[in-house]
Amino acid sequence: MSILEIRNLQKAFGQNLILKDISLNIEVGEVISMIGSSGSGKSTFLRSINLLEKPTGGEILFKGENVLARGYNLPKYRTHLGMVFQNFNLFENKNVLENVMIAQTTVLKRSVVLAQSKAMKNLKRVGMDRFLKARVNQLSGGQKQRVAIARALSMNPDVLLFDEPTSSLDPEMVGEILTIIKDLAKSGLTMIIVTHEMVFAREVSDQVIFMDQGVIVEQGSPKNIFRNPREKRTKEFLQRYLRA
């Protein structure tokens, strides 16, 4: 069953068309990895799904309803999507526990007691329960990303979006974060992951999508994309990446 259906999505900045008629179905429990060169439109696509960028054309159907239709409850729609950013987007002046609680109490209107319980559960899940009172500005990049993942999980999203979650991390931290995401994938969460980590995409995904110049060039199973890509552009990209 499709939880999200993207139909002919477009996004332009002025005269520059970044996304060109993208269509995609996301099934419940599916893990989709999006790969492609920088500037291919992957992050813009992710930000358009959760309406951090407003699409200039097309439809986004969530559980069969077009969220871009006039009168649709957009704030409620956004509560169904979790987002993990490459630069963490945490409150540097607040501690770890406060960062994971604040959206729960302000957006979901949860009680402080329930928000704290959810936060502590998910901080333990990502190995950050020993740092509840630590200020974010005292943490490493990998620790910050763990907190960001716990924050997203605590909103109980139907779909979790990752925008290059390891790109701002030191190499030794990358594996730790990818392991956490792999564990989340095994738990049945629906996820869309923009990543440059090809081995990770091959191991964790149900579908891999290769984007180039604002369009989906090719999509398929990890086996088909990585072992037997059909499109010349996909082959060129993978040869360059897998050689690097």
N, C-alpha and C positions, 0 to 999 in steps of 0.2 A: 504494500500500500504506500502510495506517495504521501510523504508529509510535506514536502515542498515541490512545487512544479514551477520552473522558470520558463516563460514563453517569450521568445523574441526580445529579450532584454537589451536595451540600449542605454548608454551613458555617454554624454558629450560634455566637454568642458569648452564652452564657446563654440568655435568651429571644428574643434578637434574631437572626433568620434573615437572614444576609447573602447567601448564595448559595442559590438556589431551583431545584433540579432542572435543573442545567445539563448539556447533552449536546453533545459536539463531537468531530469526528474531525480529527486532524492527520496529513496525508500526509507522507511522506519528501520533503524538499526544499521544502516549502511555507512561505511567509511569511504569517503571519496578524497583522494589526493589530487591536487592541482599542481602541475609542473609547467615550467616554461621559463624563458629568459626574463630578466628584469625588464619591466615596461610592457609586458605582454597583456596586461589587464587583469591579472589574477587577483591582486589585492583590491582593485576597484570593484571587481565582481563580488568579492566577499563583502565589502562595505556597502554595496548596493543591495545585497540580500537583506542586511539588517537595517538598511535605510540610513546609515551614516552618510551615504551619498544618495541623493534622490535620483532614481532612474529617469531618463528622458523619454523612454518608450518601453513598451512591452508590459508583461504582467508577472506578478509573483503570487502564486496560489499557495496559501498555507492551509492545509487540511481542506482543500477544495475551494477556498474563498480568496478572491483577489484582494490583496492587502493594499493595492494602489487605487482601488475603487473609492469614489467619493463617499465619505461618511464612515469608512472602516476605522476601527479603534486601533490606531497605530501604537500608542503607548502600551496597550495590552499585548499586541503582536510582539513588540520588542522584548517583553518579559519571557517569551518562549524561546528566545535565542540567546545563547551565551557567546561571548567573544573573548578570545585571548590574543592580545596584541604583541607585536614583536618588541615594542618598547615598554611593555608591562602596564603602563597607565595606572599606576598606583598613587595613592596620596602619600607623598614622601614625609609629611609632618605627622602622620598617624602611625600607630603601631600595627603589627600584623593582624591581630584579632579585629581591630576597628576597621581595617581595610576590607576584611571579608564580611563584616556585619553591615556596613553602611548602606549598601544597595538593597539589602534584604529589608531593612527597617524603613528606608525612604521610598523605595519603589514598590516592593511587595507588601509593605505595611505590616510586616511581621513584628511580633512582640520582641523585646530585647532578649528575653529568655530563650525563645525559639531560635532567633537569629544567632545567638551565641552557641547554642547546641549544634546547629547546622554547621557553623563556621569551624568549631572545634573538631567535629567529625571529619570534615573535608580537609582541614589542615593536617590531621593525623594521616589521612589517606595519601597525602603528597609528601609526608615526612617533615612537616613544619610545625608540629604540635609543641615542640620544645622552644619555639620562638614567639609565643603569643604576644608578649609584651615588648618585643624588639621593635625599634623604629625601622621603617622601611629603608631609610637612608643608611642604615648600618649593615644592610644585607648585600650579599653578592648577587650578580645577575641571575644565576641559576636559582637562588633562593627566592628572588623577586618573582621569577616566572612560576615557581611552585605556588606562591601566594596568589598570583593572578589566576592560576588554574583552579585553586580552591575557591576563590571568589566566584568564578564562573559556575562551578559545580553547585555552589550553595544557592544559586538562583533556580535550581531544578529545571534547566532548560530542556526543551524537546530536541533542539539541534545545537551543537557546539561548534563554533567556528574558530579556527586557528589561523592567524595571519603570520606566517613565517615565524613560528614560536621560538626557533633557535638561532635566528640570524643575528641577535645582539649578544650572544653568549660566547664566552671563551670555549675553545674546542673541547676542553675536558668536561665542561658542563653540559654539552650538547647531548651526550649519551644518556645522562640522568633524566633529562626532560623527555627525550624520545621514549625511554622506558615507561615513564608515567603515562604518556599518551597511548602507548601500546596496551597498557593495562586497562585504560579507559575503553579502548576499542573492544577488548575482550568482554567488557561488561555489558555490551549491547547498546551503548550510546550512539546516536546518529551524529556523525561528524563530517565536516568539510575542512580539509587541511591544505593550506597553501604552503608548499615546502620546496626547498632545494636539496633535501636529503633523499637521494634516489634509492638507496638501499632500504631506508625506512619506508618510503612510499611503496616499494615492491613487497615488503613484508606485511604491512599493516592494512593495505587497502582492499576493498571489494572492487572498486573502480579507480582507474587512473585517467585523468584528463590532461591532455597537452594543449596549452593555449599559446597562440602566437598572433600578435598584431590585432588583438581584440576579438578573436574568434576561437572557437573550439576546433582545432585542427583534427584531433583524433581522441577517441575515448574507448576504453575497453578494460578487460581484466589486466592485472599487473603482468601476468604471463604473456599476454598478447602484446601489450605495449612495450615491454622491456625485451622480449625475445624475438618478436616478429612484428615490429611496427610497419604499417602499410604506407604511411605518408613519408615522402622524402624529407620534409621539414622535421618531422619527428625523429627520423633516423639521424639527421645531422646534429640535432640538439643532443640526443642521447650519446652519440659517439663523442661529442665534445665533453660532455659531463662525465661520462664513465671513464674517459681517458684522464681527466683531471685528478 
